[in-house]
Amino acid sequence: MSSRSGRGSFGLVGAASATLLLLYPRAAHAEAAAAIDKGDTAWVLICSALVLLMTAPGLALFYGGMVRQKNALATLMQSFVVLCLVSIQWVLFGYSLAFGPDKGGLLGGLEFAGLRGVGAAPNAAYAATIPHQAFMLFQMMFAAITPALITGAFAERKKFSAFVLFALLWTTLVYDPLAHWVWGDGGFLRKLGALDFAGGTVVHISSGVSALTCAIVIGKRKGYGQKPMPPHNLPLTVIGAGLLWFGWFGFNAGSALEASGVAVNAFVTTNTAAASAALAWMAAEWMSRGKPTVLGMASGAVAGLVAVTPACGFVRPLAAIAIGGVAGALCYAACNLKARLGYDDSLDVVGVHGVGGTWGALATGLFASVAVNAAGADGLLAGNPAQLWKQLAAIGATIALAVPVTFGILKLVDALLGLRVTAEDEMTGLDLSQHSESAYALGGPPLGEHVLPPSRAGAVDAPAALREVRSS
């Protein structure tokens, strides 16, 4: 039974369909067409488009506004190229590795390579009422956004050529196997009973711990901790956060794979957790720094969306308030801890996605209830402490795969192409050095250079930084 959709296999109907396919192809085609629900199919197609919107323009603008002006286009380009690159990889072999026939619980086979056998008929192991190709398309959008999330950790300093190779290898060697473990038919974490409705482990923990690995291996930006590196255009970031919130309804509610009560519950819990986390982040920042910031509110909303992702189809709205509230305060603290720990995670991928995703996976083991989704399981608070251990096992397995494989990919790419741009190119900015373009044609001083937001300013003391700028 699929933990995502709440619907099981066809059973006798599936067996009959298989027999018809062998004996009476036309009758089998009619049987498959009759099994497709037009409402479910339309819902999944719309949600696929919403998840695409999250990558470009949503994440692109969210990250693009937070970097310095000289790196704005390069940051947008990274999200855009990942969407294109993974779209082709997924059709050629990525989908097959993730969702193809199981090979020992660890990987899918290549039977679906080139989308061979992935057509209009439903695949009962994944979604009984939509075309197999619609399911493939929806999963493609998840595969595309995940490596794009990692780009925030090494923003403003990685070679574009190195990034393209890294994204392709990481998607193939980390994302595809992990998606099979958690969601693939026969995947060992799925068989274990770990719950991940829409990607807490597969998307957020994997990208978060991989981002930490990247930040450590690639190293800090030139001048990090010694001079201000403020966001150049916060309105872009807020627009991006709004698009992420909007698209996340497709990300989470679409993971029901049908227009159902479970989808509605996921929609409600997604919105509830995002709002709760934004308010919690704002409160934590207000108390610790004296003023709330727009960047903090936007970041808090994203932290809540991250945390509720694995739980949204298994928990009630009141639980979503708790999940979001803890995520807002916890991720705020994590983002402010990086300066003490000495790594340069440029746009706080580790603090938001790594920490938020881990909390969300654990919270699923606490708050899940079969009263919400019969395809799930009860959590600790519903009398099933074993579920919490299963969630911990899934978190551990994700980290055990993502960290060493990401490290190996980085070392390989560094040996082949070099990971970082030169010091001169970094000073010039990636827009010009990597793409020979500029984000803003108008002259004048760089936007935002004289404003250092009190939130997420890294190791730089805001008043001291402002005095330095004014004295210069």
C-alpha positions in Angstrom: 0.0 0.0 0.0 1.3 3.4 -0.9 1.8 5.7 2.2 1.5 8.7 -0.1 -1.8 8.1 -1.8 -3.8 6.1 0.6 -4.9 3.7 -2.2 -3.6 0.2 -2.5 -3.1 -2.1 -5.6 -5.8 -3.2 -7.9 -5.9 -6.7 -6.4 -8.1 -8.9 -8.5 -8.9 -6.1 -10.9 -5.2 -5.6 -11.6 -4.7 -9.3 -12.2 -7.7 -9.3 -14.6 -6.2 -6.3 -16.4 -2.9 -8.0 -16.9 -4.7 -11.1 -18.4 -6.6 -8.9 -20.7 -3.5 -7.2 -21.8 -2.0 -10.5 -23.0 -5.2 -11.9 -24.5 -7.2 -9.0 -25.7 -5.1 -5.8 -26.2 -8.0 -3.6 -27.2 -10.1 -4.7 -24.2 -7.1 -4.1 -21.9 -6.8 -0.6 -23.3 -10.4 0.1 -22.6 -10.1 -1.4 -19.1 -7.1 0.9 -18.4 -9.0 3.9 -19.7 -12.0 3.1 -17.5 -9.7 3.0 -14.4 -8.4 6.5 -15.0 -10.2 9.2 -12.9 -10.3 12.5 -14.8 -10.5 14.5 -11.6 -7.5 12.8 -10.0 -5.5 13.2 -13.3 -6.3 16.9 -13.6 -5.4 17.5 -10.0 -2.0 15.8 -10.4 -1.2 17.6 -13.6 -2.0 21.0 -11.9 0.1 20.1 -8.9 3.0 19.1 -11.2 2.8 22.6 -12.7 2.7 24.1 -9.2 5.9 22.2 -8.1 7.6 23.4 -11.3 6.7 26.9 -10.3 8.5 26.4 -7.0 11.9 25.9 -8.8 11.6 28.6 -11.4 10.7 31.2 -10.6 10.0 30.5 -6.9 13.3 29.3 -5.5 15.2 31.2 -8.1 13.8 34.5 -6.9 13.9 33.5 -3.2 17.7 32.8 -3.5 18.4 35.4 -6.1 17.2 38.3 -3.9 19.4 37.2 -1.0 22.7 37.2 -2.8 24.8 40.3 -3.7 23.9 42.2 -6.9 26.9 40.9 -8.8 25.7 37.3 -8.3 22.0 37.7 -8.9 21.8 36.3 -12.4 24.1 33.4 -11.6 21.9 32.4 -8.8 18.8 32.5 -10.9 20.6 30.5 -13.6 21.4 27.7 -11.2 17.7 27.0 -10.5 16.8 27.3 -14.1 19.4 25.0 -15.5 18.7 22.3 -12.8 15.0 22.3 -14.0 16.1 21.7 -17.6 18.9 19.2 -16.7 16.8 17.0 -14.4 13.9 17.0 -16.8 16.0 15.2 -19.4 17.8 13.0 -16.9 14.5 11.9 -15.5 13.1 10.8 -18.9 16.3 9.0 -19.9 17.0 7.0 -16.8 16.3 8.9 -13.5 12.7 7.9 -13.2 13.6 4.3 -13.8 16.3 4.3 -11.2 13.8 5.8 -8.6 10.6 4.0 -9.5 11.5 1.1 -11.8 11.1 -2.5 -10.7 12.9 -3.1 -7.4 16.4 -4.4 -7.2 17.0 -5.6 -3.7 15.2 -2.7 -2.0 18.0 -0.3 -3.0 17.3 0.8 -6.5 14.9 0.6 -9.4 15.9 -1.3 -12.6 16.3 0.2 -16.0 13.1 -1.3 -17.3 11.5 2.2 -17.5 14.5 3.9 -19.2 13.4 6.3 -21.9 9.9 6.0 -20.4 9.6 2.6 -22.0 6.3 1.2 -20.6 5.4 4.4 -18.9 2.3 5.5 -20.7 -1.4 6.2 -20.3 -2.3 3.1 -18.2 -2.0 3.5 -14.4 0.7 1.8 -12.5 -1.2 0.2 -9.6 1.9 0.2 -7.3 2.0 4.0 -7.2 -1.3 5.5 -8.3 -4.4 3.5 -9.4 -6.4 6.3 -10.9 -4.0 8.4 -13.0 -1.9 7.6 -16.0 1.6 6.3 -15.2 3.1 9.1 -17.1 1.2 11.7 -15.0 2.8 10.1 -11.9 6.2 10.2 -13.6 5.8 13.9 -14.4 4.8 14.8 -10.8 7.8 13.0 -9.4 10.1 14.7 -12.0 9.3 18.1 -10.4 10.4 16.8 -7.0 13.6 15.5 -8.5 14.3 18.9 -10.1 13.8 21.1 -7.1 15.9 19.0 -4.7 19.4 19.7 -6.1 18.4 23.3 -6.7 17.9 23.7 -3.0 21.5 22.9 -2.4 22.7 25.8 -4.4 22.0 28.2 -1.6 24.9 26.7 0.4 27.6 27.5 -2.1 26.1 30.6 -3.6 28.5 33.3 -5.0 31.6 31.1 -5.4 31.1 27.9 -7.4 32.0 27.4 -11.0 29.0 27.0 -13.3 30.5 24.1 -15.2 31.3 22.3 -11.9 27.7 23.0 -10.7 26.2 21.4 -13.8 28.2 18.2 -13.4 27.6 18.1 -9.7 23.8 18.5 -10.1 23.7 15.7 -12.6 25.8 13.3 -10.5 24.0 14.2 -7.3 20.5 13.6 -8.7 21.6 10.2 -10.1 23.6 9.0 -7.1 21.8 10.5 -4.2 18.2 11.5 -5.1 17.2 8.6 -7.3 18.3 5.8 -4.9 16.8 7.7 -1.9 13.5 8.2 -3.7 13.4 4.5 -4.3 14.1 3.6 -0.7 11.3 5.8 0.6 8.7 5.8 -2.2 9.6 3.1 -4.7 7.7 -0.2 -4.8 10.0 -2.5 -2.8 12.2 0.2 -1.3 13.5 -0.9 2.0 12.4 2.2 4.0 8.9 2.0 2.5 8.8 -1.7 3.6 10.1 -0.7 7.0 7.1 1.5 7.4 8.8 4.9 7.6 6.4 7.7 6.7 7.3 10.6 4.4 4.2 12.0 2.7 5.9 14.5 0.4 9.6 14.6 0.9 11.0 15.3 4.4 13.8 12.8 4.0 14.0 12.5 0.2 14.0 16.3 -0.5 14.8 18.3 2.6 17.1 16.2 4.8 19.1 15.0 1.8 19.6 18.5 0.4 20.3 19.9 3.9 23.0 17.5 4.8 24.5 17.7 1.3 24.5 21.5 1.6 26.5 21.2 4.8 29.0 18.9 3.1 29.3 21.4 0.2 29.8 24.4 2.4 32.6 22.7 4.3 34.4 21.2 1.3 34.1 24.3 -0.9 35.0 26.7 1.9 33.9 30.2 2.8 33.3 33.2 0.5 36.1 35.7 0.3 35.6 38.2 3.1 33.0 36.2 4.9 32.8 37.3 8.5 34.9 40.4 7.8 32.7 42.5 5.5 28.9 42.8 5.1 27.3 40.6 2.5 23.6 41.7 2.7 20.8 40.7 0.4 20.7 43.0 -2.6 16.9 42.9 -3.3 14.6 41.7 -0.5 11.4 42.3 -2.5 12.5 39.6 -4.9 13.1 37.2 -2.0 9.6 37.9 -0.6 8.0 37.3 -4.0 10.0 34.1 -4.2 8.8 33.0 -0.8 5.2 33.7 -1.8 5.6 31.6 -4.9 7.1 28.8 -2.9 4.2 28.9 -0.5 1.8 28.9 -3.4 3.5 26.0 -5.2 3.9 24.0 -2.0 0.2 23.3 -2.0 1.0 21.2 -5.2 4.1 19.8 -3.5 2.2 18.5 -0.5 -1.5 18.2 -1.3 -0.6 16.8 -4.7 1.3 13.9 -3.0 -2.0 12.4 -2.2 -2.1 11.5 -5.9 -5.8 12.0 -6.0 -8.4 14.7 -5.3 -9.4 13.3 -1.9 -9.9 14.1 1.7 -6.3 13.3 2.3 -5.3 16.0 -0.2 -7.5 18.5 1.5 -6.0 17.7 4.9 -2.5 18.1 3.4 -3.5 21.4 1.9 -4.8 22.7 5.3 -1.9 21.5 7.3 0.6 23.0 4.8 -0.9 26.4 5.1 -1.3 26.2 8.9 2.3 25.1 9.5 3.7 27.8 7.3 1.8 30.6 9.1 2.7 29.2 12.5 6.4 29.0 11.6 6.5 32.5 10.2 5.0 33.9 13.4 7.3 31.8 15.6 10.4 33.0 13.6 9.2 36.6 13.9 8.7 36.3 17.6 12.1 34.7 18.2 13.8 37.3 16.2 11.9 40.2 17.8 12.8 38.9 21.3 16.5 38.3 20.5 17.3 41.3 18.2 14.7 43.9 19.1 13.0 44.1 15.7 11.3 41.6 13.4 12.4 41.5 9.7 10.8 40.8 6.4 13.5 38.3 5.6 12.9 36.6 8.9 9.2 36.2 8.2 9.8 34.8 4.7 12.4 32.4 6.0 10.1 31.3 8.8 7.3 30.5 6.4 9.6 28.3 4.3 10.9 26.6 7.4 7.3 25.7 8.3 6.6 24.4 4.8 9.7 22.2 5.0 8.9 20.8 8.4 5.3 19.9 7.6 6.2 18.2 4.3 6.7 14.7 5.6 3.7 14.9 8.0 1.1 16.9 6.1 -0.9 13.9 4.9 -0.8 12.1 8.3 -1.5 14.8 10.9 -4.3 17.1 12.0 -4.3 20.9 11.6 -3.7 21.4 15.4 -0.5 19.2 15.1 0.5 21.4 12.2 0.5 24.5 14.4 2.9 22.7 16.8 5.1 21.5 14.0 5.3 24.9 12.4 5.8 26.7 15.7 8.7 24.5 16.7 10.2 24.8 13.2 10.2 28.6 13.2 12.0 28.9 16.5 14.3 25.9 15.9 15.4 26.9 12.4 15.9 30.5 13.5 18.3 29.3 16.1 20.1 26.9 13.7 20.6 29.7 11.1 22.3 31.9 13.8 24.5 29.0 14.9 26.5 28.7 11.7 28.8 31.6 12.6 29.8 29.9 15.8 30.4 26.6 14.0 32.5 28.3 11.3 30.9 27.2 8.0 29.6 29.5 5.3 26.1 28.3 4.3 25.3 31.3 2.2 21.5 31.2 2.2 20.9 28.9 5.2 20.0 25.7 3.4 21.3 23.7 6.4 19.4 25.6 9.0 16.1 25.7 7.1 16.0 22.5 5.1 18.4 20.2 7.0 17.1 21.1 10.5 13.5 21.7 9.5 13.3 18.5 7.5 14.8 16.5 10.4 12.3 18.0 12.9 9.4 17.3 10.4 10.4 13.7 10.0 10.5 13.2 13.8 7.3 15.1 14.2 5.6 12.7 11.8 6.5 9.9 14.2 5.0 11.9 17.0 1.7 13.2 15.6 0.7 10.8 12.8 -2.7 9.2 13.0 -4.5 6.6 11.0 -7.7 8.5 11.6 -6.3 11.1 9.2 -4.9 8.6 6.7 -5.6 4.9 6.8 -2.5 4.3 4.6 -0.2 5.7 7.2 0.3 4.7 10.9 -0.2 6.0 14.4 2.6 7.9 15.9 3.9 8.1 19.5 1.1 10.3 20.8 -1.5 7.9 19.3 0.1 5.0 21.2 2.7 3.7 18.7 6.2 4.5 19.9 7.7 2.2 17.3 6.9 4.7 14.5 9.3 7.2 16.0 12.1 4.7 15.7 11.2 4.0 12.1 11.4 7.8 11.4 14.8 7.9 13.1 16.0 5.0 11.0 14.9 6.9 7.8 16.7 10.0 8.9 19.9 8.0 9.7 19.7 6.2 6.3 19.3 9.5 4.5 22.3 11.0 6.1 24.4 7.9 5.6 23.7 8.0 1.9 23.8 11.7 1.2 26.9 12.8 3.1 29.6 10.4 1.8 28.2 10.3 -1.7 28.1 14.1 -1.9 31.6 14.3 -0.6 32.8 11.9 -3.2 31.0 13.8 -6.0 32.6 17.0 -4.9 36.1 15.5 -4.9 35.5 14.0 -8.3 34.2 17.3 -9.8 37.1 19.2 -8.2 39.6 16.9 -9.8 38.0 17.2 -13.2 36.9 20.8 -13.4 37.7 22.6 -10.1 34.9 23.6 -7.8 35.5 27.3 -7.2 35.9 30.3 -9.4 39.2 32.2 -9.0 39.5 34.9 -6.4 39.4 37.5 -9.1 36.3 36.1 -10.6 34.7 35.9 -7.2 35.5 39.6 -6.6 34.1 40.5 -10.0 30.9 38.4 -9.4 29.6 35.3 -11.0 27.2 37.2 -13.3 30.1 38.7 -15.3 32.7 36.0 -14.8 30.5 33.0 -15.5 27.8 34.4 -17.8 29.0 37.8 -19.2 25.8 39.4 -18.1 24.6 41.9 -15.5 21.3 41.7 -13.6 20.7 45.5 -13.7 21.6 47.7 -16.7 21.2 51.0 -14.9 24.2 52.6 -13.3 24.6 53.7 -9.7 25.8 52.0 -6.6 24.9 48.3 -6.0 21.4 47.9 -4.6 21.3 47.0 -0.9 25.0 47.5 -0.2 24.3 50.0 2.5 21.7 47.9 4.4 22.6 45.0 6.6 19.5 43.2 7.9 19.7 42.2 11.5 18.5 38.7 10.7 20.8 36.1 9.1 23.8 38.4 8.9 26.3 35.6 9.7 29.3 36.5 11.8 29.0 40.2 11.0 27.9 42.6 13.8 25.3 44.8 12.2 26.1 48.2 13.9 29.8 47.7 13.4 29.3 46.8 9.7 27.2 49.8 9.1 29.8 52.1 10.7 32.4 50.5 8.4 30.3 51.2 5.4 29.6 54.8 6.4 33.3 55.5 7.2 34.3 54.3 3.8 
